[in-house]
């Protein structure tokens, strides 16, 4: 359950280790419509800066799909690298 005051969230989806695929999703909430793109970019930057994939690489994961998602009311912006 998410509370209305939650400002960010990270989700990690993993395949079986021998498949080596991991999906990393960082979610942020924008305060205005104009911030949607900036917050999605910030989410992707956070994935890279905090090296969310580093430990997964040690576990044998080698393919990473990274999503930065931001929400403003019922709208969202999704970026992927």
mmCIF file as gemmi writes it, N, C-alpha and C atoms, coordinates in Angstrom:
data_model
loop_
_atom_site.group_PDB
_atom_site.id
_atom_site.type_symbol
_atom_site.label_atom_id
_atom_site.label_alt_id
_atom_site.label_comp_id
_atom_site.label_asym_id
_atom_site.label_entity_id
_atom_site.label_seq_id
_atom_site.pdbx_PDB_ins_code
_atom_site.Cartn_x
_atom_site.Cartn_y
_atom_site.Cartn_z
_atom_site.occupancy
_atom_site.B_iso_or_equiv
_atom_site.pdbx_formal_charge
_atom_site.auth_seq_id
_atom_site.auth_asym_id
_atom_site.pdbx_PDB_model_num
ATOM 1 N N . UNK Axp A 1 ? 0.847 -1.182 0 1 0 ? 1 A 1
ATOM 2 C CA . UNK Axp A 1 ? 0 0 0 1 0 ? 1 A 1
ATOM 3 C C . UNK Axp A 1 ? 0.889 1.24 0 1 0 ? 1 A 1
ATOM 4 N N . UNK Axp A 2 ? 0.557 2.191 -0.862 1 0 ? 2 A 1
ATOM 5 C CA . UNK Axp A 2 ? 1.302 3.441 -0.925 1 0 ? 2 A 1
ATOM 6 C C . UNK Axp A 2 ? 0.532 4.541 -0.222 1 0 ? 2 A 1
ATOM 7 N N . UNK Axp A 3 ? 1.209 5.315 0.57 1 0 ? 3 A 1
ATOM 8 C CA . UNK Axp A 3 ? 0.59 6.46 1.236 1 0 ? 3 A 1
ATOM 9 C C . UNK Axp A 3 ? 0.654 7.669 0.314 1 0 ? 3 A 1
ATOM 10 N N . UNK Axp A 4 ? -0.232 8.606 0.504 1 0 ? 4 A 1
ATOM 11 C CA . UNK Axp A 4 ? -0.272 9.787 -0.361 1 0 ? 4 A 1
ATOM 12 C C . UNK Axp A 4 ? 0.956 10.67 -0.21 1 0 ? 4 A 1
ATOM 13 N N . UNK Axp A 5 ? 1.702 10.522 0.868 1 0 ? 5 A 1
ATOM 14 C CA . UNK Axp A 5 ? 2.88 11.361 1.053 1 0 ? 5 A 1
ATOM 15 C C . UNK Axp A 5 ? 4.168 10.69 0.565 1 0 ? 5 A 1
ATOM 16 N N . UNK Axp A 6 ? 4.067 9.541 -0.069 1 0 ? 6 A 1
ATOM 17 C CA . UNK Axp A 6 ? 5.245 8.867 -0.619 1 0 ? 6 A 1
ATOM 18 C C . UNK Axp A 6 ? 5.744 9.676 -1.808 1 0 ? 6 A 1
ATOM 19 N N . UNK Axp A 7 ? 7.027 9.994 -1.835 1 0 ? 7 A 1
ATOM 20 C CA . UNK Axp A 7 ? 7.588 10.846 -2.881 1 0 ? 7 A 1
ATOM 21 C C . UNK Axp A 7 ? 8.411 10.076 -3.899 1 0 ? 7 A 1
ATOM 22 N N . UNK Axp A 8 ? 8.863 8.873 -3.578 1 0 ? 8 A 1
ATOM 23 C CA . UNK Axp A 8 ? 9.631 8.101 -4.541 1 0 ? 8 A 1
ATOM 24 C C . UNK Axp A 8 ? 9.549 6.624 -4.202 1 0 ? 8 A 1
ATOM 25 N N . UNK Axp A 9 ? 9.884 5.804 -5.198 1 0 ? 9 A 1
ATOM 26 C CA . UNK Axp A 9 ? 9.784 4.366 -5.029 1 0 ? 9 A 1
ATOM 27 C C . UNK Axp A 9 ? 10.726 3.691 -6.01 1 0 ? 9 A 1
ATOM 28 N N . UNK Axp A 10 ? 11.356 2.597 -5.607 1 0 ? 10 A 1
ATOM 29 C CA . UNK Axp A 10 ? 12.215 1.826 -6.497 1 0 ? 10 A 1
ATOM 30 C C . UNK Axp A 10 ? 11.681 0.407 -6.568 1 0 ? 10 A 1
ATOM 31 N N . UNK Axp A 11 ? 11.614 -0.14 -7.789 1 0 ? 11 A 1
ATOM 32 C CA . UNK Axp A 11 ? 11.138 -1.5 -8.011 1 0 ? 11 A 1
ATOM 33 C C . UNK Axp A 11 ? 12.235 -2.265 -8.731 1 0 ? 11 A 1
ATOM 34 N N . UNK Axp A 12 ? 12.428 -3.512 -8.359 1 0 ? 12 A 1
ATOM 35 C CA . UNK Axp A 12 ? 13.435 -4.355 -8.986 1 0 ? 12 A 1
ATOM 36 C C . UNK Axp A 12 ? 12.769 -5.657 -9.407 1 0 ? 12 A 1
ATOM 37 N N . UNK Axp A 13 ? 12.836 -5.989 -10.705 1 0 ? 13 A 1
ATOM 38 C CA . UNK Axp A 13 ? 12.286 -7.234 -11.235 1 0 ? 13 A 1
ATOM 39 C C . UNK Axp A 13 ? 13.445 -8.054 -11.785 1 0 ? 13 A 1
ATOM 40 N N . UNK Axp A 14 ? 13.558 -9.301 -11.357 1 0 ? 14 A 1
ATOM 41 C CA . UNK Axp A 14 ? 14.693 -10.128 -11.749 1 0 ? 14 A 1
ATOM 42 C C . UNK Axp A 14 ? 14.227 -11.394 -12.451 1 0 ? 14 A 1
ATOM 43 N N . UNK Axp A 15 ? 14.939 -11.764 -13.518 1 0 ? 15 A 1
ATOM 44 C CA . UNK Axp A 15 ? 14.718 -13.064 -14.137 1 0 ? 15 A 1
ATOM 45 C C . UNK Axp A 15 ? 15.478 -14.096 -13.309 1 0 ? 15 A 1
ATOM 46 N N . UNK Axp A 16 ? 15.398 -15.335 -13.71 1 0 ? 16 A 1
ATOM 47 C CA . UNK Axp A 16 ? 16.246 -16.343 -13.075 1 0 ? 16 A 1
ATOM 48 C C . UNK Axp A 16 ? 17.695 -15.934 -13.316 1 0 ? 16 A 1
ATOM 49 N N . UNK Axp A 17 ? 18.577 -16.122 -12.342 1 0 ? 17 A 1
ATOM 50 C CA . UNK Axp A 17 ? 19.962 -15.657 -12.491 1 0 ? 17 A 1
ATOM 51 C C . UNK Axp A 17 ? 20.652 -16.141 -13.76 1 0 ? 17 A 1
ATOM 52 N N . UNK Axp A 18 ? 20.343 -17.339 -14.212 1 0 ? 18 A 1
ATOM 53 C CA . UNK Axp A 18 ? 21.002 -17.845 -15.419 1 0 ? 18 A 1
ATOM 54 C C . UNK Axp A 18 ? 20.549 -17.115 -16.674 1 0 ? 18 A 1
ATOM 55 N N . UNK Axp A 19 ? 19.397 -16.451 -16.645 1 0 ? 19 A 1
ATOM 56 C CA . UNK Axp A 19 ? 18.97 -15.615 -17.776 1 0 ? 19 A 1
ATOM 57 C C . UNK Axp A 19 ? 19.695 -14.278 -17.749 1 0 ? 19 A 1
ATOM 58 N N . UNK Axp A 20 ? 20.012 -13.785 -16.559 1 0 ? 20 A 1
ATOM 59 C CA . UNK Axp A 20 ? 20.828 -12.59 -16.397 1 0 ? 20 A 1
ATOM 60 C C . UNK Axp A 20 ? 20.163 -11.266 -16.724 1 0 ? 20 A 1
ATOM 61 N N . UNK Axp A 21 ? 18.831 -11.203 -16.674 1 0 ? 21 A 1
ATOM 62 C CA . UNK Axp A 21 ? 18.124 -9.967 -17.022 1 0 ? 21 A 1
ATOM 63 C C . UNK Axp A 21 ? 17.511 -9.357 -15.759 1 0 ? 21 A 1
ATOM 64 N N . UNK Axp A 22 ? 17.74 -8.056 -15.58 1 0 ? 22 A 1
ATOM 65 C CA . UNK Axp A 22 ? 17.164 -7.337 -14.443 1 0 ? 22 A 1
ATOM 66 C C . UNK Axp A 22 ? 16.517 -6.048 -14.94 1 0 ? 22 A 1
ATOM 67 N N . UNK Axp A 23 ? 15.349 -5.751 -14.408 1 0 ? 23 A 1
ATOM 68 C CA . UNK Axp A 23 ? 14.651 -4.505 -14.722 1 0 ? 23 A 1
ATOM 69 C C . UNK Axp A 23 ? 14.65 -3.66 -13.452 1 0 ? 23 A 1
ATOM 70 N N . UNK Axp A 24 ? 15.175 -2.451 -13.579 1 0 ? 24 A 1
ATOM 71 C CA . UNK Axp A 24 ? 15.251 -1.53 -12.445 1 0 ? 24 A 1
ATOM 72 C C . UNK Axp A 24 ? 14.34 -0.346 -12.751 1 0 ? 24 A 1
ATOM 73 N N . UNK Axp A 25 ? 13.418 -0.062 -11.847 1 0 ? 25 A 1
ATOM 74 C CA . UNK Axp A 25 ? 12.456 1.02 -12.038 1 0 ? 25 A 1
ATOM 75 C C . UNK Axp A 25 ? 12.558 1.978 -10.856 1 0 ? 25 A 1
ATOM 76 N N . UNK Axp A 26 ? 12.832 3.234 -11.149 1 0 ? 26 A 1
ATOM 77 C CA . UNK Axp A 26 ? 12.838 4.283 -10.121 1 0 ? 26 A 1
ATOM 78 C C . UNK Axp A 26 ? 11.651 5.188 -10.408 1 0 ? 26 A 1
ATOM 79 N N . UNK Axp A 27 ? 10.831 5.425 -9.408 1 0 ? 27 A 1
ATOM 80 C CA . UNK Axp A 27 ? 9.602 6.204 -9.576 1 0 ? 27 A 1
ATOM 81 C C . UNK Axp A 27 ? 9.663 7.437 -8.685 1 0 ? 27 A 1
ATOM 82 N N . UNK Axp A 28 ? 9.288 8.565 -9.267 1 0 ? 28 A 1
ATOM 83 C CA . UNK Axp A 28 ? 9.261 9.827 -8.519 1 0 ? 28 A 1
ATOM 84 C C . UNK Axp A 28 ? 7.931 10.538 -8.777 1 0 ? 28 A 1
ATOM 85 N N . UNK Axp A 29 ? 7.577 11.419 -7.865 1 0 ? 29 A 1
ATOM 86 C CA . UNK Axp A 29 ? 6.355 12.21 -7.984 1 0 ? 29 A 1
ATOM 87 C C . UNK Axp A 29 ? 6.737 13.653 -8.274 1 0 ? 29 A 1
ATOM 88 N N . UNK Axp A 30 ? 6.145 14.22 -9.318 1 0 ? 30 A 1
ATOM 89 C CA . UNK Axp A 30 ? 6.384 15.619 -9.678 1 0 ? 30 A 1
ATOM 90 C C . UNK Axp A 30 ? 5.356 16.508 -8.977 1 0 ? 30 A 1
ATOM 91 N N . UNK Axp A 31 ? 5.774 17.709 -8.648 1 0 ? 31 A 1
ATOM 92 C CA . UNK Axp A 31 ? 4.866 18.667 -8.015 1 0 ? 31 A 1
ATOM 93 C C . UNK Axp A 31 ? 4.032 19.425 -9.034 1 0 ? 31 A 1
ATOM 94 N N . UNK Axp A 32 ? 4.521 19.484 -10.288 1 0 ? 32 A 1
ATOM 95 C CA . UNK Axp A 32 ? 3.804 20.178 -11.36 1 0 ? 32 A 1
ATOM 96 C C . UNK Axp A 32 ? 3.945 19.381 -12.654 1 0 ? 32 A 1
ATOM 97 N N . UNK Axp A 33 ? 3.081 19.677 -13.608 1 0 ? 33 A 1
ATOM 98 C CA . UNK Axp A 33 ? 3.16 19.032 -14.923 1 0 ? 33 A 1
ATOM 99 C C . UNK Axp A 33 ? 4.501 19.332 -15.58 1 0 ? 33 A 1
ATOM 100 N N . UNK Axp A 34 ? 4.988 20.544 -15.419 1 0 ? 34 A 1
ATOM 101 C CA . UNK Axp A 34 ? 6.243 20.963 -16.043 1 0 ? 34 A 1
ATOM 102 C C . UNK Axp A 34 ? 7.441 20.165 -15.527 1 0 ? 34 A 1
ATOM 103 N N . UNK Axp A 35 ? 7.332 19.566 -14.365 1 0 ? 35 A 1
ATOM 104 C CA . UNK Axp A 35 ? 8.44 18.803 -13.78 1 0 ? 35 A 1
ATOM 105 C C . UNK Axp A 35 ? 8.488 17.344 -14.22 1 0 ? 35 A 1
ATOM 106 N N . UNK Axp A 36 ? 7.488 16.878 -14.968 1 0 ? 36 A 1
ATOM 107 C CA . UNK Axp A 36 ? 7.419 15.454 -15.307 1 0 ? 36 A 1
ATOM 108 C C . UNK Axp A 36 ? 8.702 14.932 -15.941 1 0 ? 36 A 1
ATOM 109 N N . UNK Axp A 37 ? 9.168 15.585 -16.999 1 0 ? 37 A 1
ATOM 110 C CA . UNK Axp A 37 ? 10.354 15.105 -17.707 1 0 ? 37 A 1
ATOM 111 C C . UNK Axp A 37 ? 11.592 15.179 -16.812 1 0 ? 37 A 1
ATOM 112 N N . UNK Axp A 38 ? 11.738 16.292 -16.098 1 0 ? 38 A 1
ATOM 113 C CA . UNK Axp A 38 ? 12.903 16.472 -15.227 1 0 ? 38 A 1
ATOM 114 C C . UNK Axp A 38 ? 12.954 15.397 -14.144 1 0 ? 38 A 1
ATOM 115 N N . UNK Axp A 39 ? 11.818 15.069 -13.556 1 0 ? 39 A 1
ATOM 116 C CA . UNK Axp A 39 ? 11.774 14.05 -12.499 1 0 ? 39 A 1
ATOM 117 C C . UNK Axp A 39 ? 12.074 12.658 -13.058 1 0 ? 39 A 1
ATOM 118 N N . UNK Axp A 40 ? 11.589 12.354 -14.274 1 0 ? 40 A 1
ATOM 119 C CA . UNK Axp A 40 ? 11.888 11.058 -14.891 1 0 ? 40 A 1
ATOM 120 C C . UNK Axp A 40 ? 13.382 10.947 -15.189 1 0 ? 40 A 1
ATOM 121 N N . UNK Axp A 41 ? 13.97 12.037 -15.686 1 0 ? 41 A 1
ATOM 122 C CA . UNK Axp A 41 ? 15.419 12.053 -15.927 1 0 ? 41 A 1
ATOM 123 C C . UNK Axp A 41 ? 16.178 11.897 -14.611 1 0 ? 41 A 1
ATOM 124 N N . UNK Axp A 42 ? 15.69 12.554 -13.578 1 0 ? 42 A 1
ATOM 125 C CA . UNK Axp A 42 ? 16.311 12.457 -12.257 1 0 ? 42 A 1
ATOM 126 C C . UNK Axp A 42 ? 16.265 11.019 -11.735 1 0 ? 42 A 1
ATOM 127 N N . UNK Axp A 43 ? 15.179 10.331 -12.012 1 0 ? 43 A 1
ATOM 128 C CA . UNK Axp A 43 ? 15.055 8.935 -11.591 1 0 ? 43 A 1
ATOM 129 C C . UNK Axp A 43 ? 16.103 8.066 -12.287 1 0 ? 43 A 1
ATOM 130 N N . UNK Axp A 44 ? 16.296 8.272 -13.593 1 0 ? 44 A 1
ATOM 131 C CA . UNK Axp A 44 ? 17.33 7.522 -14.316 1 0 ? 44 A 1
ATOM 132 C C . UNK Axp A 44 ? 18.721 7.865 -13.798 1 0 ? 44 A 1
ATOM 133 N N . UNK Axp A 45 ? 18.95 9.143 -13.546 1 0 ? 45 A 1
ATOM 134 C CA . UNK Axp A 45 ? 20.245 9.569 -12.997 1 0 ? 45 A 1
ATOM 135 C C . UNK Axp A 45 ? 20.519 8.888 -11.653 1 0 ? 45 A 1
ATOM 136 N N . UNK Axp A 46 ? 19.492 8.778 -10.827 1 0 ? 46 A 1
ATOM 137 C CA . UNK Axp A 46 ? 19.653 8.154 -9.514 1 0 ? 46 A 1
ATOM 138 C C . UNK Axp A 46 ? 20.04 6.684 -9.655 1 0 ? 46 A 1
ATOM 139 N N . UNK Axp A 47 ? 19.438 5.988 -10.612 1 0 ? 47 A 1
ATOM 140 C CA . UNK Axp A 47 ? 19.787 4.584 -10.85 1 0 ? 47 A 1
ATOM 141 C C . UNK Axp A 47 ? 21.271 4.464 -11.16 1 0 ? 47 A 1
ATOM 142 N N . UNK Axp A 48 ? 21.776 5.377 -12.001 1 0 ? 48 A 1
ATOM 143 C CA . UNK Axp A 48 ? 23.186 5.343 -12.388 1 0 ? 48 A 1
ATOM 144 C C . UNK Axp A 48 ? 24.097 5.775 -11.232 1 0 ? 48 A 1
ATOM 145 N N . UNK Axp A 49 ? 23.764 6.881 -10.582 1 0 ? 49 A 1
ATOM 146 C CA . UNK Axp A 49 ? 24.622 7.422 -9.52 1 0 ? 49 A 1
ATOM 147 C C . UNK Axp A 49 ? 24.736 6.482 -8.323 1 0 ? 49 A 1
ATOM 148 N N . UNK Axp A 50 ? 23.63 5.859 -7.959 1 0 ? 50 A 1
ATOM 149 C CA . UNK Axp A 50 ? 23.644 4.96 -6.801 1 0 ? 50 A 1
ATOM 150 C C . UNK Axp A 50 ? 24.015 3.534 -7.191 1 0 ? 50 A 1
ATOM 151 N N . UNK Axp A 51 ? 24.304 3.333 -8.459 1 0 ? 51 A 1
ATOM 152 C CA . UNK Axp A 51 ? 24.759 2.042 -8.984 1 0 ? 51 A 1
ATOM 153 C C . UNK Axp A 51 ? 23.882 0.885 -8.513 1 0 ? 51 A 1
ATOM 154 N N . UNK Axp A 52 ? 22.585 1.013 -8.769 1 0 ? 52 A 1
ATOM 155 C CA . UNK Axp A 52 ? 21.653 -0.033 -8.367 1 0 ? 52 A 1
ATOM 156 C C . UNK Axp A 52 ? 21.982 -1.377 -9.014 1 0 ? 52 A 1
ATOM 157 N N . UNK Axp A 53 ? 22.716 -1.356 -10.121 1 0 ? 53 A 1
ATOM 158 C CA . UNK Axp A 53 ? 23.044 -2.602 -10.814 1 0 ? 53 A 1
ATOM 159 C C . UNK Axp A 53 ? 24.341 -3.256 -10.323 1 0 ? 53 A 1
ATOM 160 N N . UNK Axp A 54 ? 25.118 -2.592 -9.503 1 0 ? 54 A 1
ATOM 161 C CA . UNK Axp A 54 ? 26.441 -3.093 -9.1 1 0 ? 54 A 1
ATOM 162 C C . UNK Axp A 54 ? 26.372 -4.457 -8.412 1 0 ? 54 A 1
ATOM 163 N N . UNK Axp A 55 ? 25.526 -4.585 -7.418 1 0 ? 55 A 1
ATOM 164 C CA . UNK Axp A 55 ? 25.417 -5.857 -6.702 1 0 ? 55 A 1
ATOM 165 C C . UNK Axp A 55 ? 24.828 -6.94 -7.6 1 0 ? 55 A 1
ATOM 166 N N . UNK Axp A 56 ? 23.918 -6.538 -8.475 1 0 ? 56 A 1
ATOM 167 C CA . UNK Axp A 56 ? 23.311 -7.508 -9.389 1 0 ? 56 A 1
ATOM 168 C C . UNK Axp A 56 ? 24.343 -8.074 -10.36 1 0 ? 56 A 1
ATOM 169 N N . UNK Axp A 57 ? 25.288 -7.246 -10.774 1 0 ? 57 A 1
ATOM 170 C CA . UNK Axp A 57 ? 26.365 -7.731 -11.65 1 0 ? 57 A 1
ATOM 171 C C . UNK Axp A 57 ? 27.162 -8.826 -10.951 1 0 ? 57 A 1
ATOM 172 N N . UNK Axp A 58 ? 27.407 -8.655 -9.666 1 0 ? 58 A 1
ATOM 173 C CA . UNK Axp A 58 ? 28.135 -9.67 -8.897 1 0 ? 58 A 1
ATOM 174 C C . UNK Axp A 58 ? 27.349 -10.975 -8.783 1 0 ? 58 A 1
ATOM 175 N N . UNK Axp A 59 ? 26.018 -10.872 -8.876 1 0 ? 59 A 1
ATOM 176 C CA . UNK Axp A 59 ? 25.161 -12.055 -8.798 1 0 ? 59 A 1
ATOM 177 C C . UNK Axp A 59 ? 24.982 -12.725 -10.158 1 0 ? 59 A 1
ATOM 178 N N . UNK Axp A 60 ? 25.599 -12.166 -11.204 1 0 ? 60 A 1
ATOM 179 C CA . UNK Axp A 60 ? 25.539 -12.79 -12.523 1 0 ? 60 A 1
ATOM 180 C C . UNK Axp A 60 ? 24.601 -12.138 -13.518 1 0 ? 60 A 1
ATOM 181 N N . UNK Axp A 61 ? 23.927 -11.08 -13.119 1 0 ? 61 A 1
ATOM 182 C CA . UNK Axp A 61 ? 23.055 -10.376 -14.059 1 0 ? 61 A 1
ATOM 183 C C . UNK Axp A 61 ? 23.914 -9.524 -14.978 1 0 ? 61 A 1
ATOM 184 N N . UNK Axp A 62 ? 23.583 -9.525 -16.262 1 0 ? 62 A 1
ATOM 185 C CA . UNK Axp A 62 ? 24.416 -8.812 -17.231 1 0 ? 62 A 1
ATOM 186 C C . UNK Axp A 62 ? 23.617 -7.913 -18.164 1 0 ? 62 A 1
ATOM 187 N N . UNK Axp A 63 ? 22.316 -8.076 -18.204 1 0 ? 63 A 1
ATOM 188 C CA . UNK Axp A 63 ? 21.475 -7.227 -19.055 1 0 ? 63 A 1
ATOM 189 C C . UNK Axp A 63 ? 20.517 -6.446 -18.156 1 0 ? 63 A 1
ATOM 190 N N . UNK Axp A 64 ? 20.56 -5.123 -18.287 1 0 ? 64 A 1
ATOM 191 C CA . UNK Axp A 64 ? 19.754 -4.269 -17.418 1 0 ? 64 A 1
ATOM 192 C C . UNK Axp A 64 ? 18.854 -3.372 -18.249 1 0 ? 64 A 1
ATOM 193 N N . UNK Axp A 65 ? 17.592 -3.344 -17.89 1 0 ? 65 A 1
ATOM 194 C CA . UNK Axp A 65 ? 16.63 -2.423 -18.481 1 0 ? 65 A 1
ATOM 195 C C . UNK Axp A 65 ? 16.264 -1.464 -17.357 1 0 ? 65 A 1
ATOM 196 N N . UNK Axp A 66 ? 16.493 -0.182 -17.586 1 0 ? 66 A 1
ATOM 197 C CA . UNK Axp A 66 ? 16.323 0.812 -16.525 1 0 ? 66 A 1
ATOM 198 C C . UNK Axp A 66 ? 15.244 1.815 -16.923 1 0 ? 66 A 1
ATOM 199 N N . UNK Axp A 67 ? 14.263 1.991 -16.04 1 0 ? 67 A 1
ATOM 200 C CA . UNK Axp A 67 ? 13.16 2.92 -16.277 1 0 ? 67 A 1
ATOM 201 C C . UNK Axp A 67 ? 13.17 4.022 -15.227 1 0 ? 67 A 1
ATOM 202 N N . UNK Axp A 68 ? 12.981 5.243 -15.684 1 0 ? 68 A 1
ATOM 203 C CA . UNK Axp A 68 ? 12.732 6.373 -14.814 1 0 ? 68 A 1
ATOM 204 C C . UNK Axp A 68 ? 11.304 6.826 -15.074 1 0 ? 68 A 1
ATOM 205 N N . UNK Axp A 69 ? 10.481 6.793 -14.061 1 0 ? 69 A 1
ATOM 206 C CA . UNK Axp A 69 ? 9.064 7.131 -14.222 1 0 ? 69 A 1
ATOM 207 C C . UNK Axp A 69 ? 8.708 8.238 -13.24 1 0 ? 69 A 1
ATOM 208 N N . UNK Axp A 70 ? 7.991 9.24 -13.746 1 0 ? 70 A 1
ATOM 209 C CA . UNK Axp A 70 ? 7.493 10.29 -12.859 1 0 ? 70 A 1
ATOM 210 C C . UNK Axp A 70 ? 5.987 10.421 -13.045 1 0 ? 70 A 1
ATOM 211 N N . UNK Axp A 71 ? 5.324 10.792 -11.969 1 0 ? 71 A 1
ATOM 212 C CA . UNK Axp A 71 ? 3.876 10.968 -11.973 1 0 ? 71 A 1
ATOM 213 C C . UNK Axp A 71 ? 3.513 12.372 -11.525 1 0 ? 71 A 1
ATOM 214 N N . UNK Axp A 72 ? 2.495 12.909 -12.166 1 0 ? 72 A 1
ATOM 215 C CA . UNK Axp A 72 ? 1.849 14.137 -11.704 1 0 ? 72 A 1
ATOM 216 C C . UNK Axp A 72 ? 0.353 13.913 -11.865 1 0 ? 72 A 1
ATOM 217 N N . UNK Axp A 73 ? -0.345 13.823 -10.766 1 0 ? 73 A 1
ATOM 218 C CA . UNK Axp A 73 ? -1.771 13.489 -10.747 1 0 ? 73 A 1
ATOM 219 C C . UNK Axp A 73 ? -1.967 12.181 -11.514 1 0 ? 73 A 1
ATOM 220 N N . UNK Axp A 74 ? -2.755 12.188 -12.609 1 0 ? 74 A 1
ATOM 221 C CA . UNK Axp A 74 ? -2.994 10.961 -13.374 1 0 ? 74 A 1
ATOM 222 C C . UNK Axp A 74 ? -2.097 10.848 -14.598 1 0 ? 74 A 1
ATOM 223 N N . UNK Axp A 75 ? -1.138 11.75 -14.72 1 0 ? 75 A 1
ATOM 224 C CA . UNK Axp A 75 ? -0.228 11.747 -15.862 1 0 ? 75 A 1
ATOM 225 C C . UNK Axp A 75 ? 1.105 11.132 -15.454 1 0 ? 75 A 1
ATOM 226 N N . UNK Axp A 76 ? 1.795 10.565 -16.43 1 0 ? 76 A 1
ATOM 227 C CA . UNK Axp A 76 ? 3.126 10.044 -16.129 1 0 ? 76 A 1
ATOM 228 C C . UNK Axp A 76 ? 4.051 10.23 -17.322 1 0 ? 76 A 1
ATOM 229 N N . UNK Axp A 77 ? 5.334 10.192 -17.037 1 0 ? 77 A 1
ATOM 230 C CA . UNK Axp A 77 ? 6.392 10.258 -18.045 1 0 ? 77 A 1
ATOM 231 C C . UNK Axp A 77 ? 7.29 9.062 -17.788 1 0 ? 77 A 1
ATOM 232 N N . UNK Axp A 78 ? 7.571 8.282 -18.851 1 0 ? 78 A 1
ATOM 233 C CA . UNK Axp A 78 ? 8.408 7.095 -18.729 1 0 ? 78 A 1
ATOM 234 C C . UNK Axp A 78 ? 9.611 7.248 -19.643 1 0 ? 78 A 1
ATOM 235 N N . UNK Axp A 79 ? 10.814 7.122 -19.077 1 0 ? 79 A 1
ATOM 236 C CA . UNK Axp A 79 ? 12.056 7.128 -19.842 1 0 ? 79 A 1
ATOM 237 C C . UNK Axp A 79 ? 12.766 5.806 -19.587 1 0 ? 79 A 1
ATOM 238 N N . UNK Axp A 80 ? 13.484 5.326 -20.601 1 0 ? 80 A 1
ATOM 239 C CA . UNK Axp A 80 ? 14.152 4.032 -20.493 1 0 ? 80 A 1
ATOM 240 C C . UNK Axp A 80 ? 15.548 4.104 -21.093 1 0 ? 80 A 1
ATOM 241 N N . UNK Axp A 81 ? 16.51 3.437 -20.43 1 0 ? 81 A 1
ATOM 242 C CA . UNK Axp A 81 ? 17.848 3.273 -21.007 1 0 ? 81 A 1
ATOM 243 C C . UNK Axp A 81 ? 18.248 1.816 -20.877 1 0 ? 81 A 1
